[in-house]
Every structure is written in C-alpha cells, then in structure tokens.
C-alpha cells in the first residue's frame, strides 16, 4: 500500500538532487534543452509573458522539469504495481515485458523487483549505448503510446522528453524507485486494489516549494468541493439537463472539482440511460468536464486521476485496450488564454500567440470561450503577482477587477463569471461557485471587485450573487488564509436579498475530521434556514445594497447591526479631524540605518541618531521598546559622516521606491528612501500599530522615527496636546476595536478571535465614526500613567537603582511594586474608558462608569467580561486560552474585597453583558485590551543583561596606556570587580552577591 507521507518526504529529497542536476545542464549550451530554454526566455520576455531575469526563469523551468520526472515515475510505478500496463505492446505491435522501474518483491506475481532488473538488462543488450535515463524514457513511451495514456506523459509537451537528466542522476532515480527496507520489501509499494489516487494530491500540493509559492498550490478539501457542487452543478442539472451540460474549473489544480463533478455526472448518466454501454456512459460524463491550469504537473496529475476514475467507472482493469478518454484538460494561463479584456489575449483565434513549451491550451479550441459554460467552479490562487510583466498583462486584461496591489483572486473572480453562460431570452444563466481568499472584502484592491463586479453593476458581465458564505472560522486544512465561498449566476440580479452565512466564532480547536468540524457543520446544516443564530454562525438574508459597497463585513451575532448603530451615532469621520494619516518614514534599508546604540562608528562620527519605533512596540499607550537608527538629517551634517554611509553607498544608491532611486528624486543618496518630513518633524503625532490583534494608539511627542508598521495620524498645525488626547481615548476603546476589526483585513493567524492579527490601514481609519463627545479626561490619565509606567519599567529604572543609595534588592522590590500598581491602574482606567464610550455612542442610556474614589486599580482577570468568560468556561459553554495566555486567574464571582458601590456597578455590567446583545458582543476578548507584556522578571533580566553588555562595550575596558588591547574574560572580570554598579547588576542577575564574575561575563559574551 502507498504511504503517501513517506513518499512525499522521500520525493522531496529526490527533487533536490534532480534540480541540482538539471540546473547544471540548463547552463550547458551544447544541450538542445538549454538552447531551447534561452530562446523561450527571450520570446516570453518579448511577448510580455514574463519580466523575470534569466536565472529566475531558469530555476522555474528546472523545477518543473525535475517534478515532471518524479511525477511520471510515480504514474508508472502506480501502473506497474496495479497491473494497469500488463499486456502492453510497442508501436510496431511487439509485446512488452513489464515491469520497468520496480515492483513488490513477493506476492502472487512473484518478485517483480527482480523482474524489472532483468527486463532492464535485456533492454541494454539490445541498446548497448543506452543508460538508465533511456530505460525510463522507454517505459514512459509505452504509457504515452497507449490511447488512454497519451496525455499522461505527452510527447509534445512533457519536459521528460526534452529536459534529459544526466546518466548519473538517472541511475540514482532508478535506484530510489527500487529501494528496499531491512525486510527486503520495496520501500514504496504502490499496490492498491481500490486504485486510490489521493496520494497524488499530496504530491501536487507539497512536493515542490518553488511551485507551491509560484502557483499558490492548495488542494480543495472534498467537503468544500461537495458544498460548492451542491450549490452549482446540482441546480444546473435540474435547469439545463444532462445531455449538453458543460462544466469548467479554470484553476483545476490536481482536479478535485473535476473528479467530484465526474462522479456525479457518471451517476446521473447511469440513472438517465441505464442500458448505455459503460464506455459510452463514461465518455459522456467526461465530455462535460473541462479544466485549465498554469501548472503543468498539476494538469498531469488531474489527467491521471481522471483517467483512473474513468477506468473504474467503465469497469476496466487496465489501460491497455482502454479507449482514449476524451476529456478537456489544458495547460496554460487561463487569465491570458481566455477572452480577457475584449479578447486581447485569446488563444482561440488564428493569430500567432506565444506559448511555453509545456502549454497546450491552444490545442483545446474554445475551452476558455466566454459564456460557454453552465457551471464554473474552482479554488483560484490568492497570491499577488510578483512578475511585473504578468502583473501588467493581467491588469490590462481585467481593468474592471484589478486595482492597486491586487491579489489573483480579483481577476479570477471576473473570469469565472465571464466563462459562465449569460442569461438570454433563450437560455438560463450559468452557475458560478468558488472558495477564495476574503482579502478583497477589506483590502483596497477589493473596491473594484465588489462595486464593479459583485454588485451586478457591470452590464457587460452581469453578476447575480446568490450566496456569500463566511468560511474564515471553519477549519479547512491547508487554508491558513481566511476564506469565503461565493455562489452566483451570470445575469442581472433577480432578488433584493442575498443568502449570507455570517461568522460569529471560529473553530475552538482542530477537529479530528474537518468535514464534521463545529463551524462547518453549522454552515451545511443550516444554510437553508434563514434566521438561524447558532454558536458559530448566523444565517440571514442581506440586502443586496449592503453588498454593493466596499468593504464587506460578514460578522454574525448582530455585528452588522451594532456597526450600523455606532455609525449612526457619529457626527463626523476621523478624516475631518486630522490632516493626514500614513507613514512617517521608510528607510528603504533598515540593515544600513539601524545600528546598536553603542556602535563605535556612531560615537566617533557624531552623526544624528533617533529612536526607531516599530509597529510591534506600539502597545498600551506607550512605546514598549525601540532601536537606535541613524537619522540622516539635516543632510549637511549627515553628509560629513563618511564612515557611517560610505561603506553602503552602492546599496543606498541602487535602492528603489516606486521605480526611482533617491538621486532620481533629487535627494542625497544617504537619505531615507521615503521620508515624510512634515510628519517626522511634528512635535505631536498619534502613532498606531498597523498589524496587531487589537487597536494600539500612542501619543508620540516628537524626536522619533516611526517605520511603516507604525504609521501616524497627524493633526493640523497648531493642534494642542488635548486635541490629540481626545482622539487617543476614543481610538483606544473597545468600541473602536470592534469597528476597526469589522472594517479591516484579518490576516488569519491565531486560533481564537482575540489571537487573530488584523491589518489597520489609514484608509479605513479615515472613515472611523466619531461621536459628539469624546473621552478627554480618561485619555489624559491613561497617557500620563503610561509615561509613568515607562519610567518605572526595568529598562528605565535600573540605572538609578544600581547607582542609588538604597540596597538594590529592596529598591528592585519597590520598583516592581510601583510598576505593577501602575499597570493595574491603567487596566482600571481602560475599563472605565470602554464603558464610558458605550454611552457616548448611544449604546447605553445609563452611566456605568465608577464615580467613587475607593477603587482605582484592578488586576487582569477582574474585568466584567473576564468574570462572564470565566463563568462560561466553568459552565462548559466556552473554551478559551485567554486566562492562561495572559497569566491571569479566572474568577467567577465579584471580589468580596471590593467596596459595595463598585461591586454593584460590576454586577450591573455583568447583567448587561448577558442581556444586551450589543454590550455582550463588545465585551468579548477580541475587542478588550489584552495588556500583554513581558512580566517584571523577564524585563528585569533583559535590562540587567543589556546593562552588562553596555558596560562591557565601554572603550576604557579595552585600552591600556598605549593602545587598544584584547582581553580575556578573566581580565575583564578583574577590571569590573571594582565597579559598584556592575557588581550590583551581577548580584541581581544571579541572585547571589558571591557570583563567579568571569562565568557571568563569559556567558553574556557567548
């Protein structure tokens, strides 16, 4: 039996060997294949099919050729062990001895491995100059010469016929197929009485990392394919009948949709014409199947799997004597080989179009004809296009759906609908179904997709969206990117509503069987049940007008209604209160500009430096960390620091932004590549983390460099600190987190909703709805506490402790107590801010903030939503890692130590969380601040180690009276023994005043 995981792992090793071999041969211009590659690259460049340089192009072709050898070998081995080629004959009719590569070492057919070796010996006697490569090609030729096998290793297009591996590589490959274990049995035995070809799907997806990245290889799970076919193929059969139905997957990959469709069509033909000859029945089912893919080995696998499925359906037990099954699977770029925009890239006309050697789509005339299909299904790639020529070609062909940094899901969405039959007075509209990335729903490139295409506004390519199914919360193997299923028809919309599945919660864990996962089960069970509001999804009918505008929000459980309420309470958008939102600076070369604060070259040159803030350090009202960066302004001063910039002049001069170098734009070559001086020099800015699980905004007070992951909001000139603070408070609220999450792209990482990282952009922020009143005072308090917390943190407080008069252990304990108290005060104030903001947006009529003075601190785990969450966990209705991940203790009762007025207030909050759907939704972990930070102990250790390393970089330690010297660890230890601060640091670091100083220094320096 086939061990698919072992086979995959072993073939990956073989792939490395073959690519190394073929890469050398691709550069040997005496070989015909190498010459052909050079010509093909030049022609592809001239035709606008690629802008890749030769080496990148070569590596792609090498990878494809190497994979072709492995896949062809896997096909042959499967056929050998399952006797699908027994009785084969040569072209001139002579019987062929089988097997060729290998076979089981024992069983009813004897030792077929030994027989393969004997057959090879006979071949060499007849062909004395042949080698293992010729032997394998001879075997592939037997398969290719069969009517049913012609396209499996197509002599006209498969690279094995032109990209010859070396004799040595062929010996190694043949040896691989014949490898046996300690028991003498064949390691890779392909015997399978059920002829299951699923192992080929694993090879398709994971064999080649290059192909996986280039073609975005991803198998569609059977349960996903089944739902999409239920919603497209089944109604199409009812409406159009069986006789002339046509289905296509223009991104067919290894053929999952095609195999599923074939099985259904074959079963229908059995019912429709029970007396039809089996071969004729199978052929009629196959005749409806069409597929195209850019990846040659994906199509080869799809052809093989469909051939084996046809054999089984027809009752055949061998490829020998089987007919040439007439299915329509082509290799080519369906985006360009289709009609595209006004047929510019059609291969269906008589013009001479460029095609790669592996492509055969031109031989399938009409396969990508617009409006030709009753059913169009697929799982298109989601990647962005790195090849500039291809990017431009797709953009030109699909201007109605491509915008900005578009993903391939956009033009494919347009293509899917273009391929479907258009509704006319004489015929119904074709059905379209796809699972695709949901990035278009929130990211800017999706504006055209939604408002031009899916809205139904395009009269040339009308779309009637019927189902929008949020599958981002379902566990779909291999799909780390959040997805959505779209179902529609190619016609003008016929209804004002669209059936929608809205996500509420994601799968709580990885199910043993993804097809029976909790989220997926709710989707398929209740899809037809309007008004269903389950644990994981809400089923509803959305007004089509809602889906005609970008961005989309597919959150269930009342999220759409809550968003409407928040927006209805707004008197203005954030854009009206600010001057601009965007990056302050992009250095273009961080490795050049970012230096250690103690770098000797910076000390010597006196070049200006600043603290660089990255997005991950914008947390909880403060900058948690920073690195030192060269600041090349004023330019006149920076230019004088030759030793800082001159070693990197080539890198800096060649750096590009929007196709231009620094000097092209009239700047000095040592500057940041994209500086925004208006923002860089602003004394006040609101800084935010562009990618994070929650909203993090910090009031920056100038003098820092904010990188592109820490964009800024700049207010108009003359804006006061108070003007910034009022916006800081509202933007850091749980209500803002909810609204921003609804508007922003979920990057799909993390199991629970509160772990999922979201991309916050300036475009979305500009639309943020501002209420009539803003929480000025609490924002001021939180900002002040954050500054105090930064001062109290070990990184800032340690130097004073080490140099102070108070005994260090006691001083550290006092500092820790202060830091922890400040953090609890911030948690309390943030909780009050959140509940104040609910009232400001009209979500509450009563004021549920605390007006007393008995409480000003609470710990993590003590907020109202955390009490409610702990109760749900205890009741078994909720599973979460929230408390464990944040180091808090779940409690289910309001602490008795709190004063009565605060206990009553929290009890009232708990009542509303349980009874008010909007408050219950906002008071969820995904919208509440996490306060996630390294604990005091970790921060203290890091600060002590940094202090020690800085001390050890002191130039005085490395000089004697005459010159710079090299010192041993022991010598360094002796030098620092008399430094009180350093010895205190070592004592705190080790927990002992008698620590081995040399051992501590040695460990640090290692």
N, C-alpha and C positions, 0 to 999 in steps of 0.2 A: 504493500500500500504506500501511497505518497505521503511523506512527511513534509508538508508544504513549508513549515518554518525552517526546517533543516535545509531543505532545497534552496530556499531563498538566501539563507546565510551563506551557504557554500557557493552559490552562483555569484553573489556579490564579490567574493574573493576572486573568482574566475574573471569577472568583469574588469577588475583592476589589472589583471595580467594581460587580458586582451587589449584593453585601451592603451596600455603602455606599448604593446607590440605594434598596434595599428598607428599610433601616433608617430612612431619612427618611420613606418612605411609611408605615411601620408606626406612626409618631407622628402622621400626618395623620388626625385623627379624622373628617374628612369622607369618607374612603375606606371602603367596606364591609369590606375586608380588615382594616384597622386596628381597626375596631369589633369584628369577629369575634375578633381576637386578644385584645382586652381581656376580652371575655366568656369566651373559652376559658380564659384565665389564671385568672379568678375561679372558674370552675367546677372547674378542675383543683385549685385550692387547697382548695376546699370538699370535693372528693371524695377528698382525701388523695393525689392523684397527683403533687403537687409541693409543695415549700416554697420554690421559687426566687422571688426578688423579680421584679418586672415586667421590669426591664431585662435580667436574665439569661435569663428566659423568652423575651422578645422576640428577643434575639440568637440564641437557638437556632432559633426559628421562621424568622427571616430567613435564617439559614444554610441551613436545609432547603429553603426556597423558592428561594433562589439556585441551590443544587445541582440542584433539580428542573428549572429552566430549562436548565441546561447538559446534564444527562443526557438530557432529552427531545430537545434539539438533537442530541446525539450519536447517539441512536437514529435520528432522522430522517435524519441525514447518512449513516449506515450503510445505511439502507434505500434512500436515493436512489442512492448510488453503486453499489450491488449490485442495483439494479432490482427490489427487493422490493415496490415500490408501483406499478410500471408497470401501467396499466390500471385504476387505482382510480377509483371513482365517488363522487359526492356522495350524501347521504342520499336525494335525490329521483331518483337514477339518472343524473345527467348525468356525462359523462366529465370527468376531472380532468387538467389539464396538469401534468406533472412535469418537472423538479424544482422545489423551493420555495426551499431555502436556498442550495444551491451544487451543484457537480459538476465533474468533470475538464474541463479546458479543451481537451483534444484526445483523439482515440481514435475507435473505430468509431461512437460515438453522437454525434460532433460536439462542439461547445463547449457543454457542459451548464451551465457557469457563466453564460454569456451567456443561455442559455435560461431559467435561473432568474430573472435580472433581467427578462427580457421577460414572464414569467408574473406577476411581481410588479406590473409596470406595468399589465397587463390587470386585475389584481385591484383596483388603485386606481381605475381608470376606472369599474369597477362599484361601488366603495365609496369615494367621494370623501373621506370624513372619516376613513378608516382610516389606520393608521400601521404601522410595521414590526412592532410587537407584535401587531396584529391579523392581519397576514400570517402570522406564525409560529404564532399560535393556530389560524388557518385550516388550516395544514399539519398541526399536531398533531391537529386534529379529523378529518382524513382518516384518519390512522392509528388514532385512537380509535374510529372508526365501523366499522372492519373487524372481523369476528368474531374473527379471530386477533390483533387489535391492541387490543381494548377495554381490557384491563387494563394495557397498557404505558404509556398516558397516561390513566389512568382519570378520566373526567369528574367522578366523585363525590368523589374523594379526592386527586387530584394537585394540588399547590399552583399549578401554572401557570394553572389556571382561575380562581383567586381572588386570588393574590398577583401582581397585574399590575406588571411593571416599567414604568418611565416610557418615554415615546416616545424620549427621548434614549438611554437605556440600551439600548432595543431596537435602535435604529439601530447603536449600537456593537457589539452582539452579532451582528447580522446581518452587519455588516462584518467581524467576526472570522471567521465561517464562510467568507466569500468572499475572505479574504486570499490574495494570490498572491506568489510569490517573484520574484527578479530575472529568472528564466527564463520568467515568465508562467504557470507551472504553479501549481495550487492548493497551498497550504502543507499543508493537512490533507485528503488524499485517502483516502477510506475504502474504496476498491475492494479486494476480497479474494475471489478465486474460491473459497477454502475456507471463507468465512464464519466466520472465527475471531473469537470474541468475547472472547478473553482480555484484550484491552486494557481492557475494561470492569471486569475485576477490579482492574487497577491504579488506575483511577479510583475504584472503591469504596474502596480502602484508603487512598489518599494524596491525593485531591482536596481534602478539607476537613479542616484541622487541628482545627477545633471538633468535627466529627463523629468524628474519629479518637480524640480524648480522651474525648468523651462516650459513645460507643458501643463503645470499645475495638476499632476496626475492624482486622481481621487476616485475611488470606487463608490458607486451609489449603492447603499445597502438595499437588500431585496425588499425590506418592509417599506422603505421610502418609494422605491420604484413601483411597488404594488399600489400604494395610495394614489400616486400620480396617474398610473394607468387606469385605475378605477374611475378617476375623475375626467379622463380624456378619451382613452380608447373605448371603454365600455359605452358611454353615450354616443360616441361617433359610430360605433357598430349599429346601434339602435337607429340612428338617424340616416346613415349613408348605406347601411347594409354591408355584406361581406364581400361581394363579388369584385368590386373595383376599389376597395379601400386602400389608401396609401399612408404609411407612417414613416417618419424620419426622425432620427436623432442626429443633428448636425455636429454634436460633440460626443460621439458614441463611445470613445474610450475603448474599454475591453468588452463592451457590448451588453451591459446589464439590462438596459431598457429593451434592447433588441431581442435578447433571449426571453425576457418576460413577455414581450409582445408576441413573439413566435409561438410560445406555448399556448397563449390564449387563442391566437388565430387558428392554430392547428386543432385545438379542441372545438372551436366553433365549426370548422370545416367537417370534423367528424360528425357533429350533430346535423349540420346542414346537408351534407352529402355522404351518408354512411356507407354507400356502396362504391364510393370513388376509390380508384386504385391508390394504394398508400403513397407511392411516389408522386402521383399527381396531386394528392391532397397536400403533401408536404411542400411541393413546389408552389402550389397556390398560396399557401401561408407565407412562404419565403418571398414570393413575388411582391408582397405588400411591404416588406421590410427594406428600409434604406438607412444608411448611416455614413457619416463622413467624420474623419478626424485628421488632425495635422500630424499626429504621431504615428509613424509607420508601424512600429511594433505593436501599438495598441490595436490598430486595424487588423494586423496579422493575427493577434490573439482573438479578436472578435470573430474573424472569419473561421478560425479553427474551432472555436467554441460553438458557433452556429452550425458548422459542418457536422460536428459530433452530435449536436442536438437533432439535426435533420436525419442523420443516420439512425439514431434511436427511434425517432418518431416514425420513420419509414420501415422499421423492423429490420434494418440492415445490420450486419455484424462485421462488415469490412468496407474499407474504402475502395478495395479492388472490386470492380464491377458496378460500383455505385455511380449514379449519374452525376453530371456536372451541375450541381445545385445552382440555380440561378437566383442569387441574392445580389443586393446592390450595396456594397460597402467600398467606399473610395477613400484614398489617401490624398489629403490636400487641405488647404486653408479655406474652411467654409466661409469665413468672413470675406475673403477676397475672391474666391472662386464662385461665390454666389452672385446674385444680381447687384448686391451692394447698392450704391447710390446711382441710379439711372443706368445700371448695367455696365458701369465703367470697368469692373474687374471680372466680368463674366467669362468663364471658360466655355460657355455654351454657344459661342458664335464661331465664326471661321477665322478670326484673327489669330496671329501667331503670338501666343502668350508664353512667358517664361514659366517653366515648371522644374522643380528639383527632380533629381533622378529617381527618388523614391515615390514621387507623386504620380497618381494615375487617375485623378479626378476628371481629367479631360476625356477619359475613355468612357465615362458614365454620363453621357449627354443628357442634360435636363435634370440631373439629380438635385441640383440646387435652384431649380426654376421657381420663381416667385409664384405663390398661390397654388402650388401643385399638390399640397398635402391636406388630408383630412385630420391628421394628428401629427403634432410636433412636440416632442418631449426631449428632456435632457437635463444634464447637470453641467452647465458651462463653467469654464475656468474663471476664477475670481481675481487673478493676479493683474498687476499693472504691466504695461508693455515697456520693457527696457530698451529694446531695439528702436532707435529713433526713426528709421525708415518705415518700419512696420507701424509704429505709433502714428506716424503721419498718414500712412495709407489707410489705416482703419478710420482715422479721424475724417479723412476726405470722403470715405465711402459711407460713413454713418454720421453725418453732421447733426442729425436730429436727436441723437442719443449720447454723443460724446462731448465731454466738456472738461476742461482743466486736466487734472491728473486722474483721468477716468480709469476704472478697472474694466477688464474684458467682459464682465457681466453686463455692462451697458450696451455695447454694440450687439452682443449675442441676444440680448432681450429684444432688440429691434429685429434682428434676423429671424428669430423664432417666429415672430408674428408675420413677417413678410413671407415666410415659406408656407404658412397656412392658407388654405383656400379662403378666398374672400366671399362674404355673403353677397349673393346676387338674386335677382328675381327667379332664377332657375336653379339655384343651389344654395345650401346652407353654409354657414361659416365653419372653418376648421377649428379644431380644439388645440389649445396650447397649454403645456404644463412643464414647469421646471422648478428645481430646487436650486437656489442661488444665494450668494452672499447678500446679507441685508445692508451692506455698507452704503448702497445707493440711497437708502432711506434717510440717512442723516448727513452723509458727506456731501460736499458742494457739487461734485460731478453728477450727483443723482437728480439735480434740479431738472435737467432736460429729460431724463428717463421718466420721471414722474409727471411733469407738467406738459411735456410734448407728446409722450408716448402712452403711458399707462392711464392718463386722464381720458384718453379717447379723443383728444383734440386734433390728432393728425388725420386729416381726411384721406391722405394717400395711403396710410397704413393704420386703419381704424382698429382700436382695441376695446373689447368689452371684457373688462376684468370681472370675473365671477367669484373667485376665492382668493383671499390673502391669508395665509396660514403662518403664523409666527412659530418657527421651529427652533428658535435660538435657545430655548430652555430644555429641549429634548436632548437626550444623549444619542448622538449619531456618530458611530465610530469613524474616526479619521477626520471628522469635520470640526476642527478647532475654531474655525471662523463661524460666527453666528450666522444662521441661515433663515431663509423664508421660502415658502412654497407659493408660487403664483400660478393660478389657473385662469384662463380666459379664452375668448374666441375672437376671430378676426372679423369684426363687424362693429357698427356703431352701437354704443351701449343701449340695451333694451330695458334696463331697470334702473331705478334711482338708488338702489342699495347693492352692497357687495358683502357676501358672507365672509366674516373675518374670525379668525382664531387669535385671540389676544393673550399674550403670556402674562402670567401672574408670578409664578415661581419656577425656578429651574429644577431639574432632576436632583434630588438630595444626595445621590451617590451614583456610582457606576453600576447599572443593573447587570445581573448575570446574563440576561437576554435583552439586548437593546430593543428588540421588537415588542417586548412587553414592559418596557420602562413606564414609569408612572405618568410622565408627561405625554409620551406618545400614545399611551392607552387612552388617556382622556381625549386627545385630539381625534383619534379614529373612531372612538366610541360615540362621541357626542357632536361630531361635525355637523350633522343634520339637525341638531337640537338648538334652535335659536333661543337665546336667553339662558343657556346653561352657564352657571357660575361655579366652577369647581375649585379644587385646591390649587390646581396648576394653571388652568386656562379659563378664559371666558369666551363663550361663543355668542356672537352678536352679528347684526347686520349694520354695517357702517354706511352713512350717506356717501354716495359717490363723490360729492363735492369735497368731502374731507380728504379723500384720497387723491384729489386732483391737484393738491398743493404740497410742496416740499417744505419741511421734512415730514415724514410719516412717524407716528407714534403708535406702536402696536402693543401697548401695555394694557393688561386687563385689570379686573378688580376695581373698576371705577377710576383708573388713572386718567383716561381721556376726559372724563367729566371734571375731575379735580383740576387738570391743566386748564380747562376752559374757565373754571371759577377763578383760578389765580390770575389768568389773563384778563378776565372781566373786571377784576378789582384794580387793575392798573390804570394809572393816569398818564403814563408815558413809558417809553422804552429807554433802556440804558444808553442807547446811542444819542439820545437828546441831552444826556447829562455829561457826556465825555467828549474829548477832542478826537481821540483815536485809540485803537486797540491793535496791538501787533508786537513784533519782536523789537527789542532794543538794539541787539547786535548779533550778528552771526560772524564768528571769527573766520570761518572757512577752513581753518587749520588748527584745531584745538591742540594737537600734539606739539605745535610750534609755540603757541602763545601761553598755554597753561604750564606753569613751572612750579616747583616746590618753593615755598616761601623763603627757604634758606639757601636757595641756589646761589652759588658763589658768583656766577656771571651777573645776576641781578644786583647783588650787593656792590660789585665793582662798577657796574655801568651807571647806576643811579637812574635807570630807565623807569618811567612811571609804571606803577602796578595798581591793580584793584582786586577786590574780591569778586570772583565769578560765581554767580548763583545758578545752579542747575535746577530743573523742574522738580527733581526728587527731593530737593532741600527746601522747597516752599511748603511748609507744613504748620498748621495750627497757629496762624497769626505771626509766625516768625520764620527766619531763615535758620534751619537746623544745622547747616554746615556750609562751607564754601571752600574754594580753592583759589590760589593766587594766580592771576593771569597778567601777562604783560599788557599794558594799556598804551597803545602807540599814539597817544595824543597828549599835548599838542605834537603835531607831526615834526616840528622843528627840533624838539627835544629828543623825540624817539629816533630821528634820523642820525643823531650824533652817537647813538649806542650801537655802533657797528658790530661789536662782538655778540650782541644779542640776536640781530637779524641776519647778518651776512651769511652765516652757515646754511640758512634756509632759503636763500634768495631764489633758487631755481623752483622750489616747491611753491613759494609765495607768488612768484611771477607767473607761474603756469596755472594757478588756481582760477576756476571759472565760476561765475554766478550769472545765470541767465545768458550763458554763451559769451560772456565778456570777462576779461581779466581786470584786475584792479587798475592797471595802467590804461586799458581801453576806456575806462570810465573817467580818466583824468586824475586818478588818485595815486598816491605813492604806493609802491609795491609791498611795503611792510605794514600797511593798514589792515584793519578788519575788512573782510570782503564785502560785508553788507552792514555798515554802521548806520544807525538812525540817531544822529547827534541830538536832535530835538528831544528824544526820549532819554538817551544816555546822560545828558546833562541836566535833566529835570530834577529839581530838589525833592519832589514828591511823586510817587508812582504807586499804583496798585499792581502788584505782581501776582500772577497765578500759575499754578501747575497745569500744563497743557494736557498731561496724561496722568490720571490718578483715579483711585476708586471713589473719592469724594471731592467736594469742592474745597480748594485751599487758596485763599487770598491773603496777601500780606501787604501792609503799608510799608513801602520802601522809601527811605529818606535820603536817596541820592548816594553817589560815590561808589556804585557797584556796577558790574557788568552782568546783565541778565541774558542768558543764552536763549536759543529758540524754543527750548522746552519750558522756559519761564517767561512767557510773553507778558506784556504790561498793558495797563489801562492808563492813559494819560488824560488828565482833565485840562480844561482850558487854562491859559496863562492867568495867574492871579488867584487860582483856586486855593482855598485855605486847607489847613490840616483837617478841620471839621468837615469840609466838603468831601474829603476823601474818606473820613471815618464813617459817615452815614452810609456811604456805598459799601464800605468794607463790611459793615454789620449785616446788611441785607444779603450781600453776595455769599457770606459765610453761613447763612441759615440753612436749616434742613429743608425749608420750602424751596430755596434756590437750588439746593442739591437735587431735589425731585424734578424741578422744571428743566434744569440743565441735563439731567440724565435722560429725560424724555426727548430732548432735542438733539442729543449728542450721540456720536457713534460709539457703540460698545465694542471694544477690541476683542472680547471673547475669552479673556483669560480669567481663571478663577472658577471654583465650583459653585460657591454661594453668591447670590446677587451682590452682597457687600464686598466681595473679593474681586469683582469684575472691573477692570480698568476701562475708563471712559476717556475719549478724546474731546477736550473742551476747546473750542475754537473762537476766535474773535468774531467771526460772522454770526455764530449763534448767540454769543454774549450781547451783541448789539441789539438783539431782539428781546433781551430779558425784560420782563414787565416790572415796572417799579410802582409800588403802592403810593398812596397820597402822603403817608407819614413814613419816616424812616427811623430805625433804632439807633439814634446817635449816642446816647449815654452808655449803653452796654457795649457798643463797639469801642468807645473810648476806653472803658475799663479793661476789656479784653486785650486791646492793643498795649495798654500800659502793663498789664500782668505778663504779657508775652515778652516784653522787653526786660522785665524783672527776671523772668524765668531764664532768659538767655544769659543774663549776668550771673544767675545762681547756678547755672549748669557747670559741671566739672571743667569743661574746656576753658571757661572764662574765670571761674573762681579758684582753680587750682594754684596758679602762680602766687596769688595773695596768701593762700593757706600755707604754702611751702615757705614763704618768706615771712610769715606773721609770727607774732609772739605767742600765740595760743598753740598748745600741744597739738600736732597735726591730726591725730586720731579723733580728738574731741572736736576740732574745727571741721573735719570732714563730716562727722555725725551731725553737727549743727547745720552745715550747708545742705546736707541731704534732707534734713527735716524741713528746711525752708523751701527747697526745690519741690518736694512732694506736696507741701502745703499750697504753694503757688499753682501747681498743676491741678489740685483739687478745686481751688478757687476758680480756675479757668473752666473746668468742667461744669461747675455750678452756674457760672455766668453764661456759658454757651447754652445750657439747658433753659435758662430764663429767656435768653435771646430767641431761641426756637419757638417757645410758647408765646412770646410777645409778637413775633412775626405772624403766627397763625391769626391773631386778632387783626393785625394790620392789613391782611389780605381778605378780611371778612369771613374767615373760616370758623371763627368763634365770635359769639356775641359777648361773652364774659371775659374779664381779665383774669387769666390763670397764671400770672407771674407772682412771685413771692414779694410781699411788701414789708415783711417783718425784718428784724435785724438779728435774729437768733441763729440763722444759718447762713454761712457764706462759703461753705465747702461741701462737696460730695465726691465720693470715690467712683471709679469705674465700677459698673455693676449695680449702682444705686439709682440710676435714672429710671423714670417711669416706664419707658419702653423696655428696659432691661428686666424690670420686675415682671412685666407682662410676658416677655420672651421666656424667662425662667419658668414661669407658671405653665406656659405651653409645652416646654420641654418636659417638665415634670408630669404633665398630663399625657404625654406621648403624642401630641398633635404637631410637634415641631422637632426637627433635628437640626442642630447647628453647632459649629465650632467657634462661635462668637466669643464665648467666655474663655475658653481655653486659649484661643489665639491672642486675646488681649490681656491675658493674665489677671482676669477678674473672677470673683466668686459669685456664682448665680444665687440670688436670694429671691424668695417668693413673697415675702411679707415686708411691708414698710417698716424700716428700722424703729424699734421702740425707743431708741436713744434720741430720736429727733423730737423737737418741740411739737406740741399738739397742732399748732397752726400749719406747720409745714407738712406734718403727717396728713392732715385733712386735705391740703392742696394736692399732694401727690395721689391720694386716694381718688380725688375728683378727676385728676388727669387719667388715672387708670380706668375710671368709668367711661370716659370719652374715648379712650383708645379702643375699648371693647364695643362701644355703641355707635360712635360716629365713624362712618366709613372713610371719610377724608382724613380725619385725625389718625385713625387706625392705619391708614396707608402711609402717611407721613412719618409716623412713629415706628418706622421699621429700620433695621440695621443698615440697609443700603442708603439711607438718607441721613443717618445720625453720625455725628463725628466720631471717628474711631479712637482718637488720641493715642495712636500707635507710635511708640518711640522706643529706642533702646532704653532699658532701665538704668537706674542710677549706677549700679555696679559696673555694667558694661561701659557706660560713658566714662566713669572714673578710670577704669583700666585703660581705655583708649587715650584719655587725657594724660595719664601718667606715662604711657609708652611714648606718646608724642613729645611730652616734655623732656623725657630722657634722650630721645633721638635728636631733638633740637640742641640739647646740651652737648651731646657727643659730636655735633657738627660745628661747635664753637671753634673758630680758627686757632684760638690760643692753645687748644689741646694738641694741635698738630704742628706746632712750631717750637723750635728751640731758639737759642740766642742768634743763630746764624741763618737758618733756613727752614723750609718745610720738611718734616720728618715723617716716617712711617712708624706707627706704634703698634705694639701687640696689645691684646685685650688686657693682659696683666698690667702693662704700663698705663693704659687708660684708666684702669681701676685705681691704681695708685694716685693718678692725677686728680680723680674726682672725690677721693675719700675725704678731702678737706673742704669740700663744697657742701654746706649745710643743706641747701635746698635739694641738691641731687641725692644726698643720703636719705633725706626725709622721703623723697619720692620712691627710692628703692625700698624703704621700710614699708611704705603704704602698698607698693606693688606686690611685695612678697608676703606681707603680714608679719614680718619679723625685723627687729632692729639689728639683728646679727646676720643678715643675709650675706651670702657669698657674692660680693660686688662683681668680681670678674665673671662669675657664672651668669649673673643677670645681664651684664653688658654683652657677653658672648651670645646669649640667646636673642637679645634685641638686634644685634648686628647681623645675625644669620638670616 
